[in-house]
Amino acid sequence: MTWQKQRLPNDHPPVKSGSIGVLLVNLGTPDGPDPGSVKRYLKQFLSDPRVIEIPKLAWQPILRGIILNTRPQKSAQAYAKIWTERGSPLADITARQAEAVADDLGESVVVDYAMRYGSPSIEQRLTELTEKGCDRILIAPMYPQYCAATTATVFDEVARVLGEMRWQPALRFVPPYHDDPAYLDALADDLTRQVAALSFRPEVMLLSFHGMPQRTLEQGDPYHCHCHKTARLLRERLAERPEFEGVRFETTFQSRFGPAQWLEPATDATLVAEGQKGTKRLVVAAPGFAADCVETLEELALEGRDEFIEAGGSDYAVLDCLNVSASGVKMIDALIRRELSGWI
């Protein structure tokens, strides 16, 4: 049997294929530190049923009638305190993480970043990657600890976008890495470096994770367990180092929102309690955040300092997230290379 090569029509557009893409995804940020931008961001973020697990008929009137008319002004003030010439710290750091990983992987892989809420969107970046010929794409949610409100909603949005594509790429996802030795070693090395550079020796270190409603734990979400496992394994590594000799570690949860019961102990309440009972020197690390953001740069570094000092403390520091530190980039690169196995 003789096969003839199919002839394409003269107006057939050129099609790129055969490339591999990597997309780092973080939570999101408003486009600017103004109430209008914050309102648009919060509307998208707080309308996600994975984030707010309340029936829409009950939640949307509260969101549109109260929260979006009051919270944007306050949140904009917080963002204004940490905004830089390069814009949102979270978006800037995530972009630089993608650039660093791209440099390590070389021209064989196209690396980019996206925000789950806000810009650049997952839809925009997936479209751009496929247009560049990426028919195999690795999605890397930058959340060490799994939570339905973070990790799962990335999957939801990727699935929604692919549901509208005729030619879909093959996909892989970086799994949660809360107990991965590469992650824990990177944290231990970077936190040791930062503590050694402080002008004081801490008595207490808070390991502060983003909070979640208590009901997420009761419904089977593994986030609470992942956070405590990270904290335990990290404490074991740090306790062996002279910089942490005699330091007491506490695991807390920050960023409470709304009247519901949240995971405890709360970071803000713990800072006050530590100051009141005589702790003078305290440091805070936020191992659940891959990049510094408003929750670390404003809530912990500014509000947290005021709470601790007013309660009687004297020396206070919030340590940087892994960001684009040498340890952090090495860790991300190791995770990406592992999940690209067989593709590169």
N, C-alpha and C positions, 0 to 999 in steps of 0.2 A: 504494500500500500504506500502510495506517495503522498506526503504531506506538503502542502504549499504554505509558505510563510504568509500570515495574515497581513494585509496591507491596511495601514491606518489611514483615515481620511486626512486630507491635507490640512484641515483646520484643527486637528487633534492637538490639545495643549501638551507641552512637555511635562512629564511627571517624574519627580525625584523619588527615589526609594533606596533602601539598603543602609540607611544610617541608623544610629542608636542615639536615643535622647535620654537625658536625666532631668527630672524636674523636682527641685527642692520646694517644699510647700510649708509655709508657716501660717499662723492664724489670720493676721490682717491688721490694717491700720487705716485711719482716715487719710484722705489726700492732703489735708492741711489741718492746722491746729485752730480752726475756726468752728463756731457752732454749726454752720450749715454742713460742712464736710463731716463733722462728727455725727450729726443727725442722720445723714445718708448711710454712714458706716454702721451705726447702731441699728438702724432699721433693717438692714440686711442681716447683720449678725444675730439680733434678737428675734428675728422672724424664722430662724432655722429651728424646726421642731426637735432636732437633736440637742440644741442648746437650751431651749426652753421647752420642757416636756409638760406643757399645759395645753389642753385643747384650744385650737385657734379661736373658736367662738368666745372663749373666756379670756384668752390672753390678748388678742389684737386690740380690743377696746382699751385695755390697760396700757398697752404699748403706745398706741397712737394718741390716746387721750391724756395720758399722764407722763409716762417716761420720756417720750420723744419731745415733750414740751418743757421738761425740766432738766433732765440729765445732760443733754448736749452742752449746755453752757458751762456746767461744772467740769465735765470731762475735757472740754476745749481748754480750760485753764490749766489742767494737768498736762495736756499734750504740749501747750505753749511753753511750759517750763523745760521740756526735754527736747524740743524740736531743734534741729541743727541746720546749717547751711546746705547740707546734703538731704534735708527733709526728715522723714520719719526714721528714727534710729533702727527700728525693727526691719523696715524695708531695705535700708542702706546696708545693714549688717548681713541680711540674708542674700542680698545681691553680691556682696563681697565674698560670702561663703561660696556661692555658685561660681564666681570668677576663680577663686582659689582651687576649687575642685576641677574646674575646666583646665586650668594650667597643669594640674597633676595628671589628668587623664589624656591630655593631648587632643589632636585633631580628629581622632577616631570616634569621639563621643561629643555630642552637642549638649551642653549643660545650661540650664536656665532656672529661674525661680518664679514662684507665684504666691499670691496671697489667697487664702480661702475666702476671705471677705475683703472687698476693696480691690485696689489695683496694684500690680497687674493680676488679672483674674486667671483662674485655672483654664477657663474656656479660651481666653486669648492665647495663653502660652501653649496649650495643646494644639491649637490650630496652627500656630507658628511653627511648632516642632514638626508637625506632619507636612507642612508646606516645605520644610527644609529636607524632607525625605526620610524622616525618622519613622520607620514602621515597627520599631521596637522601642518602647519607652518605659523607663523605671521611674515610678513615683516615689518620692522620699518625703513622707510627712516628718517634719522636724519636731516630733513629740516622743521623747524617750519612753514615757509611761502611756500605755493605751488608755483612751477614754472615748466613749461613744460621742461625746460632744466635741472632740477634736479629731482623733484619728479616723473614726467612722464617717464623719461628715466630709472628709476629703474623698474617701471612696465614693460616697453618695454623689458628690459633685462631678467627679471623674466619670462615673457611670451615666449621669445625666447628659454630659457633653458627648460621650461616645454614642449615646442613644440617638443622637441626631447626625452621626457621621455615617456615610455610606461605606467608606473605606476605613476601617478601624485598625489602629496599630495593635500589636501584641503588647500586653502590659505585665509588669511586675510591680510589687509594692515592697518597700523596705519595712520589715516588721518592727514592732516596738523593741527598743534596745535598753530597757531599764536595768537589766542585769548583765549586759554585755561587758566582758572584760575590757574591751577597747574603750568603751564609754566611761567606765568606772576608773580606769587608769588615767584617762585624759583629765577627768575631774580631779582626781587626787593630785596629779602633778601640777595642774594649773592653780588649784586652791592653795597648795603648799607654797608655790611661788609667790602668790599674792599675800598670804599671811606672813611669810618671811620678810616682805617688804614693808609691813605696817610699822608704825611708830610705837605701837603698844602690843602687849601680849594678851590675847583674849582669854577671858575666863569661860565664856560660853559661845558656842556657835549654833545659830539656828539654821536648820535646813528647811527653807520655806518653799512649799509647793503651791501651785495655784489650787484654790479650793473648788469643791463641787458640792452640790446639795447632798445631804446625808442619804436621801432616797436613792441616789445612783448606786451607792454601795448596797443598799437593801435589795435593789433590783438585779444585782449580779454584775455590775460593772467592776472590772478588776483594777481600776485606777488607784483606789486607796491602798490596795495590797502592793501594787507596783511601786508606789511612792515609798512605802515603808521598807520594801525590799531594797530599793536603791539606797535609802538612807542607812540601812543596816550594813550593806556591803561597803558603802563609802566610808562609814565610821570605822569599820575594821581596817581599811587601808590607811586612813589618816591616823588612827591611834598608834600605828607603828612608827610614826615620824616624829622627830623631836620638836618640830614646830607646834605640835598639837598635844604635847605632854601636859596632862592636867586639865585639858579643855573638856568641858561638859557639853555634849551634843543634845539638841532637842529638835524634834520634827514637828513642823507646824504647817498650817494652811492659810493662805491669804485671799484677798479680793472677794470677800463675801458680797453677795448681791441679793437684795430682796429680803422678805421676812422669814423665809423657810429656814429650817435647821440645816446648817452646813457642816462639813467635816471639821473636826476639832482635834487639837487645840488651835485656836485662831492666832495668826502671827501677831496682829496688833495687840490683842489682849495679853499675849505672852511677853511682848516687849515691855508693856506697862508693868506686868507682874514681876518681871526680872528686875526692873529698875527699883520697884518698891521694896523688894526683899534684899536689896543691897548689891546686886551685880553692877559693877562699874565699867567693865570692859567687855564688849560684845560685838561679834561679827555675824553677818547674815550671808548665806549663800543660797542661790536659787537654782538647784540642779535640774529642775524640770523645764527650764527655759533654755532653748538652744541659742537665743540671742536676746540681748538686753532690749527692753521695751518700756512702755509706760508703767507696767506693774513693778518693774525692778528699779528703773531710774527715778520715778516719782513716788510711787506708793511706798517702796521699801527705803530708798535712799533719802528721800526728803521727809515724807510723813512719818516714816518709821523712826528716823533720827529724832524728830521733835517729840514723839511719844516716849522714846526711851530716855532722853535727856530730861524731859519734864518730870518723869517718874523717879529721877534720882541717879541715872547713869551718867557717865562722864566720857568714855571713849566708845565710838561706834563707827562701824564701817560696813558697807555692802560690797561684796566682792563681785567682780565682773562675771558674767556668764562666759561660756567657752568662746562664743563669738568667732572671730577669725584668729584666735591665738594659734600658735604652732601646734599645741596639743589638740585643740578643737578641730582644726582642719585635717590633721592626721587621722583623727577618729572618724570624721565624716567620710574621708577618702577610703578608709578601710571598710566601712559599712557599704559604701557604694560599690567598691570593687568586688566585695563578696557577693552582692546580689546581682552583679553583672556577669558572674561566672557562667561561662558557656556562650555568652554574647560577645565578649571580647577576649 
